[in-house]
Amino acid sequence: MSASRILNTTLGQADFHPHLSQQRRLYEAVRAAILTQQLAAGNKLPSTRAIASDLGIARNTVIAAFKQLAAEGYVSSALGSGTYISASLPENPLSTLAVSEPPIANQPSTSCGDAANLSARGSKSTAYAAGARFEIQPFAPGDPDFSIFPLKLWQRIQNRVWRDARPELLDYGLAGGYLPLRSAIAEYLRASRSVNVSVEQVMITSGTQQSLDLCAHMLTDAGDTAWVEDPCYWAARRVFESRDLLLHPVAVDAKGIAPNERDLATAPRLIYVTPSHQYPTGAVMTLARRRKLLDIAAAKRAWILEDDYDSEFRYTGRPLASLQGLDPYGRVVYMGTFSKILYPGIKVGYLVVPPALVRPFKTALYDLQRPGQMTVQAALADFIALGHFATHIRKIRQAYGAKRELLCKTLVAQMGDGIAISGEESGLHLVVELPSHVDDVAVARLAAESGIEVMALSTYYAAQPARRGLLVGYAYVAPGKIAYYGKLLTNVIRSAVRK
Ligand SMILES: Cc1ncc(COP(=O)(O)O)c(C=O)c1O
């Protein structure tokens, strides 16, 4: 049988990785054919042009799939002479055969067996697995558009840093991080987020997860109470659980966190909030609520952890100043990240701590985490100082704003009055509300079968009954595909609502 026929047959099977992209499905089909020896070692594959035409897919898709196969050693290609199945396969190829489903937040995991002999704390941390994802799918909430990142420019800046690197940049990171970066961040936060900050108060971390963990370590003891928003960012909850805190969920409404009498009867050491764009509902905390929360924290001598993870993306109205900027009591620890603005893998975030916490936090950050990556910090400092950061923010805000509008238009055009959208004023995702009888986890699973990665709103709640809905991200998806995937999504929603 010809290679194209073999691939056509495999790809024609409805259950052959239906949730993956065309490129990934082709890659899987070729690899499966090689591993089952339908395509024999040493044989030449048809040209990418011929395969694209036979399968009715874009040539670029075939080229990208072949590149991946070549990178993993399944095929080899020489310029001008075509692509051949490798004579020897990569080591242990079968171990990579499993394709994981896109993750559903907070799905209980069955994969962590007793055999690992984990500590009670370790087992608790892995009881819920977000899941290692195989690839990002359209509408994945929270993922930025990597194609906009100015890769060439970043490479040039990094190269320059390495060329001119003083030996100190090769050492462990300084306590608190690279000074010019801390200084650039302080300036940025003062100007754009009204944060009250001196350079001394800024500490570079390897992202929000580390910032949260450091705060939990330094400000709480096991058994202390932490207020978390309900619904809440699952990864923050995981950190607090790992520190053996008692989590006290506080309801969130359209104005942000809304503590009631029962909540006020507790004595939190920490209060974790996302005021600019509540994760996951997207609610923006009102000024009155911000003031009230600050007063509560002062009265209870609690620390507020303000996670300002995506405040740069506000599309309508003026951004509200940070909670930290309104704080007369010095009870707020502010944290930000470069994951959303630049790219998640950069793993650089920052903390702004009240003056009284500067010394202890710096010491702990250095002793417990032993930071590094000074060359990345130096490149980032240059990137900001040379004005590229401001330009990049403008560019992505515009791009995401346009995608957001296109997504909203598509959803409304498809569903008319039958759809309620919330949390779309800012951020990288919006929420499609679902009626309370609809199982949003099942809808998210169905959407995954159509190659769409959305998250079920109910899985972020502690209290029941939870609100039902879908978190739909619009930053990562290509603009040209929004209408297509938007229609697919509304078809899935419509059939679920009708049932
Ligand atoms: C609420 C919230 N905070 C922070 C982050 C980013 O965290 P990190 O800096 O660890 O990448 C995310 C990422 O999705 C998030 O949703």
Ligand as a Chemical Component Dictionary entry (heavy atoms), coordinates in Angstrom:
data_LIG
# 
_chem_comp.id                   LIG 
_chem_comp.type                 NON-POLYMER 
_chem_comp.pdbx_formal_charge   0 
_chem_comp.three_letter_code    LIG 
# 
loop_
_chem_comp_atom.comp_id 
_chem_comp_atom.atom_id 
_chem_comp_atom.alt_atom_id 
_chem_comp_atom.type_symbol 
_chem_comp_atom.charge 
_chem_comp_atom.model_Cartn_x 
_chem_comp_atom.model_Cartn_y 
_chem_comp_atom.model_Cartn_z 
_chem_comp_atom.pdbx_ordinal 
LIG C1 C1 C 0 -4.546 33.729 38.559 1  
LIG C2 C2 C 0 -3.188 33.446 37.964 2  
LIG N1 N1 N 0 -2.100 33.928 38.570 3  
LIG C3 C3 C 0 -0.869 33.718 38.077 4  
LIG C4 C4 C 0 -0.672 33.008 36.918 5  
LIG C5 C5 C 0 0.718  32.856 36.354 6  
LIG O1 O1 O 0 1.538  32.176 37.178 7  
LIG P1 P1 P 0 3.104  31.945 36.877 8  
LIG O2 O2 O 0 3.798  33.261 37.045 9  
LIG O3 O3 O 0 3.471  30.956 37.914 10 
LIG O4 O4 O 0 3.221  31.447 35.471 11 
LIG C6 C6 C 0 -1.768 32.451 36.275 12 
LIG C7 C7 C 0 -1.583 31.608 35.086 13 
LIG O5 O5 O 0 -2.474 31.053 34.498 14 
LIG C8 C8 C 0 -3.063 32.694 36.794 15 
LIG O6 O6 O 0 -4.146 32.223 36.170 16 
# 
loop_
_chem_comp_bond.comp_id 
_chem_comp_bond.atom_id_1 
_chem_comp_bond.atom_id_2 
_chem_comp_bond.value_order 
_chem_comp_bond.pdbx_ordinal 
LIG C1 C2 SING 1  
LIG C2 N1 SING 2  
LIG C2 C8 DOUB 3  
LIG N1 C3 DOUB 4  
LIG C3 C4 SING 5  
LIG C4 C5 SING 6  
LIG C4 C6 DOUB 7  
LIG C5 O1 SING 8  
LIG O1 P1 SING 9  
LIG P1 O2 DOUB 10 
LIG P1 O3 SING 11 
LIG P1 O4 SING 12 
LIG C6 C7 SING 13 
LIG C6 C8 SING 14 
LIG C7 O5 DOUB 15 
LIG C8 O6 SING 16 
# 
